[in-house]
Amino acid sequence: MAFDSFRDFVAQLERAGELLRISQPVATELEITELADRQMKSAGGGKALLIEKPTVNGQVSPFPVAINTLGSWKRMALSLGANSVDEVAAELGSLMKAKPPTSFRDALKLLSTAMDLRHAKPKLVKDGPCKEVVHLVEGSKLKVESWPAAPSVSDPPTFNLQPSTLLNLPILKCWPLDGGRFITLPCVVTKDPDTGERNVGMYRIQIYDDRTTGMHWQLQKVGARHGRRYYETGTRMPVAIFLGGDPVFAFCATAPLPDGMDEFLLAGYLRKRSVELVRCVSSDLEVPANADFVIEGYVDPTEPLRDEGPFGDHTGYYTLPEPYPVFHVTAITHRKNAVYPATIVGIPPMEDFYIGGASVKLFLPIFKMNFPEIVDIALPAEGVFHNLVFVSIRKTYPMQAYKIMHGLWGMGQMMFTKYIIVVDDDVDVHNTSEVLFRLCANTDPQRDSIFTKGPSDVLDHATSEIASGSKLGIDATKKIPGEGFKRPWPPLIKMDAAVKAKVEKLTNGEE
């Protein structure tokens, strides 16, 4: 199911009983965070919130704030237009298993799959709702080819020269020690200057003033790689930030896609409709036509970096100030009835647990293509995304668990994982208690552990050096010959099946 605006998605959440409206004024400074945090800490992720009258410095904003909209398995499934995230993962898994046809019937099946994919490729359109209102920052130039508007928009766009627009958006100050207000759900569009390949990432945006922000793309992110090429050539780098539109955009911006794969391609596949893109009004970058807000601008490689932070982060701690590029705003466009989407991060569980968990479920088939022995993977909430990973495998030969550890550490964002625990295929990795039981019961710490070194998350405050740290892998599987275990391995305690069945009848009042 494709959503034409973030407001449409919010309406769907309300119809599904997943939304609470807050009609009284609530401050964007800390108060919205406290409301949202209480929901996120509730059983199952609580409810999404629509703050109808958010206040900015005491003044009611014209834009409502929606928060915790993806913070449960049900809401994640609704954002993907499915009954469950597992359902979407199963569809993607069947696609990954597609093989060359060996018969006419197979050819028809493969053709059907290809027909399903024809909507995935994004397409460029002349205009869209994201340009209904245009705020051009003083001194910026409007691209001539961006206008006049196409007939698809019933009302002509509204132009304003309003440098303070950025400060008027209901941008949150999340936590008391934050360095200011932060855009927390931004989709950041950049392009590789050499190949022209597009990337959509999610990097927090700190507001410095009415027309400049921080651009917190971490060292290992694709946006940062694009930026380094511009810094090498000394040329100004165009950047576009969009918010809202179809909720699948925010999910795809966080998805662990390979460098060079277009996030809008994944979005088109998931929403079963091509993503319509429009060119920005002040650059050649392209953004979704149905976005709620678009903030256009550039990064100038010739100017010094600026401290960004502190920020109350998904690690549960504040990340301290570090120098990052400055983003200069050239234009802001938005829908006339835009809804401002936001999230908060902090001590888990938070909304990002469900976003990250959905990514694991969707991309598990790809992991299995590389490692067919993998049964399941889980990222417990306590691991704040990738610090802790549980993996179950069908073990058939010695040291197989270590193969999985090294393999996962070499795959994309899994390089940030500090702890990997590998268990047998009969363990439910989504049951942390069950994993910890096997960890304590099945391991000898010296024999079954391995330390290694590698890249770490730049947000990890515990490493001795930024972006570099150590990792621990633990083999909690049953030991087999060839793994240094010389004793018989005892069986796990289980009740006789016939006795269980008899007692089940007794407890149910059956004869």
Helices and strands as residue ranges (DSSP letters): H 6-15, E 19-22, E 26-27, H 31-40, G 43-45, E 48-51, E 54-56, E 59-60, E 65-67, H 73-79, H 85-96, H 104-117, E 123-124, G 129-131, E 133-136, G 144-146, E 158-160, H 165-168, E 182-183, E 187-191, E 198-201, E 205-206, E 212-214, H 222-233, E 237-243, H 248-254, H 263-271, E 276-279, E 286-288, E 293-299, E 306-308, E 311-312, E 318-319, E 322-324, E 326-334, E 340-342, H 351-370, E 374-378, G 381-383, E 388-393, H 400-409, G 412-416, E 419-424, H 432-442, E 449-455, E 468-475, H 497-507
